[in-house]
Amino acid sequence: MRFEELSKEHQDFLMYCLSDYIKSKIRRGSMDGIIFPSYDEYKDFFNEFDEDYEIVDGLPESEAANPFSVKFRVVLEVDK
């Protein structure tokens, strides 16, 4: 099943895991004003990253062998 077909609870679990991974990468540096991905951005990421999920022991799992690979995009804004 695709990410969007998972229950809200399972989607939230996957988004929490990825957010926690992102936060751990950020803690190593100092960044302010982090904007986390939207639901659609999470959905696109998980659909491309993992493709198909099944529920094993109550948690969503996939056959993906890739570790998370997160790239950060820097956006500069001017406060006036």
Stockholm file with secondary structure:
# STOCKHOLM 1.0

chainA/1-80         MRFEELSKEHQDFLMYCLSDYIKSKIRRGSMDGIIFPSYDEYKDFFNEFDEDYEIVDGLPESEAANPFSVKFRVVLEVDK
#=GR chainA/1-80 SS CCGGGSCHHHHHHHHHHHHHHHHHHHHTSCCCSCCCCCHHHHHHHHHHHTCCEEEETTEEEECCCCCCCCCCCCCCCCCC
#=GC SS_cons        CCGGGSCHHHHHHHHHHHHHHHHHHHHTSCCCSCCCCCHHHHHHHHHHHTCCEEEETTEEEECCCCCCCCCCCCCCCCCC
//
